[in-house]
Amino acid sequence: MALIETEEAARRLARAIASDLSLYNEEKIVQGVKGDNLYDALADEIEEGRALFKSRVSPDLYGKNYYDRAIIDILVKSKGHVASPLW
């Protein structure tokens, strides 16, 4: 499979991976936000997604942090309604 070479496709892939994490780990995410330990609670899942993203995009695009931004947008910002010591 060819590497993704466009920024738009890389952003789409990052968001798709983060959406899958959100879909399949909802309870862990909520508990992680409540306990202020989201990244620890989902460390394995986040790193597995990161490895997938890295394997599918060109090195230049990987360095632009699209995956990390997608994690924040989809896993963190979408849980703003959950009571947390973060906010």
Sine and cosine of phi, psi and omega as CSV:
sin_phi,cos_phi,sin_psi,cos_psi,sin_omega,cos_omega
0.00,0.00,0.71,-0.70,-0.02,-1.00
-0.96,0.29,0.52,-0.85,0.04,-1.00
-0.95,0.31,0.54,-0.84,0.09,-1.00
-0.95,0.33,0.74,-0.67,-0.08,-1.00
-0.88,-0.48,-0.09,1.00,-0.03,-1.00
-0.94,-0.34,0.55,-0.83,-0.01,-1.00
-0.88,0.48,-0.67,0.74,-0.02,-1.00
-0.88,0.47,-0.70,0.72,0.01,-1.00
-0.92,0.40,-0.60,0.80,0.03,-1.00
-0.91,0.41,-0.68,0.73,0.06,-1.00
-0.88,0.47,-0.68,0.74,0.01,-1.00
-0.88,0.48,-0.71,0.71,0.01,-1.00
-0.89,0.46,-0.71,0.70,0.00,-1.00
-0.86,0.51,-0.69,0.72,-0.01,-1.00
-0.93,0.36,-0.57,0.82,0.04,-1.00
-0.91,0.41,-0.68,0.74,0.02,-1.00
-0.90,0.43,-0.71,0.70,0.01,-1.00
-0.90,0.44,-0.61,0.80,0.05,-1.00
-0.90,0.44,-0.64,0.77,0.07,-1.00
-0.89,0.45,-0.67,0.74,0.06,-1.00
-0.86,0.51,-0.68,0.73,0.01,-1.00
-0.90,0.43,-0.69,0.72,-0.03,-1.00
-0.89,0.45,-0.70,0.72,-0.12,-0.99
-1.00,-0.05,-0.08,1.00,-0.05,-1.00
-0.72,-0.69,0.53,0.85,-0.08,-1.00
-0.80,0.60,-0.77,0.64,-0.05,-1.00
-0.90,0.44,-0.67,0.74,0.04,-1.00
-0.88,0.47,-0.62,0.79,0.00,-1.00
-0.91,0.41,-0.75,0.66,0.00,-1.00
-0.86,0.51,-0.72,0.70,0.02,-1.00
-0.90,0.43,-0.62,0.79,0.03,-1.00
-0.91,0.42,-0.63,0.78,0.05,-1.00
-0.93,0.37,-0.72,0.70,0.02,-1.00
-0.87,0.49,-0.64,0.77,-0.05,-1.00
-1.00,-0.02,0.05,1.00,-0.02,-1.00
0.83,0.56,0.64,0.77,0.04,-1.00
-0.61,-0.79,0.63,0.77,-0.07,-1.00
-0.82,0.57,-0.73,0.68,-0.07,-1.00
-0.93,0.37,-0.54,0.84,0.09,-1.00
-0.94,0.34,-0.67,0.74,-0.03,-1.00
-0.89,0.45,-0.53,0.85,-0.06,-1.00
-0.90,-0.44,0.37,0.93,-0.09,-1.00
-0.82,0.58,-0.75,0.67,-0.04,-1.00
-0.90,0.43,-0.70,0.71,-0.02,-1.00
-0.91,0.41,-0.67,0.74,0.01,-1.00
-0.90,0.44,-0.69,0.73,-0.01,-1.00
-0.93,0.36,-0.57,0.82,0.08,-1.00
-0.90,0.44,-0.68,0.74,0.06,-1.00
-0.90,0.43,-0.63,0.77,0.02,-1.00
-0.89,0.46,-0.68,0.73,0.00,-1.00
-0.89,0.45,-0.66,0.75,0.05,-1.00
-0.89,0.46,-0.74,0.67,0.00,-1.00
-0.85,0.52,-0.73,0.68,-0.02,-1.00
-0.87,0.49,-0.59,0.81,-0.03,-1.00
-0.96,0.28,-0.29,0.96,-0.10,-1.00
-0.97,-0.26,-0.24,0.97,-0.05,-1.00
-0.90,-0.45,0.36,-0.93,0.04,-1.00
-0.91,0.41,0.46,-0.89,0.00,-1.00
-0.83,0.55,-0.58,0.81,0.03,-1.00
-0.88,0.47,-0.68,0.73,-0.01,-1.00
-0.96,0.29,-0.56,0.83,0.03,-1.00
-0.87,0.49,-0.60,0.80,-0.02,-1.00
-0.95,0.33,-0.09,1.00,-0.03,-1.00
-1.00,-0.04,0.10,0.99,0.12,-0.99
0.89,0.46,0.47,0.88,0.04,-1.00
-0.88,0.48,-0.60,0.80,-0.02,-1.00
-0.92,0.40,-0.73,0.69,0.01,-1.00
-0.88,0.47,-0.64,0.77,0.04,-1.00
-0.89,0.45,-0.65,0.76,0.02,-1.00
-0.91,0.42,-0.64,0.77,0.04,-1.00
-0.86,0.50,-0.71,0.70,0.00,-1.00
-0.91,0.42,-0.75,0.67,-0.03,-1.00
-0.88,0.48,-0.69,0.72,-0.16,-0.99
-1.00,-0.04,-0.64,0.77,-0.04,-1.00
-1.00,0.02,-0.57,0.82,-0.09,-1.00
-0.99,-0.11,-0.86,0.51,-0.07,-1.00
-0.86,0.50,-0.57,0.82,-0.04,-1.00
-0.95,0.32,-0.19,0.98,0.00,-1.00
-0.96,-0.28,0.41,0.91,0.02,-1.00
-0.87,0.49,-0.35,0.94,0.00,-1.00
-0.99,0.14,-0.20,0.98,-0.02,-1.00
-0.99,0.12,0.77,-0.63,0.03,-1.00
-0.88,0.48,0.76,-0.65,-0.07,-1.00
-0.44,-0.90,0.52,-0.85,0.11,-0.99
-0.92,0.39,-0.21,0.98,0.03,-1.00
-0.93,0.36,-0.53,0.85,-0.05,-1.00
-0.62,-0.79,0.00,0.00,0.00,0.00
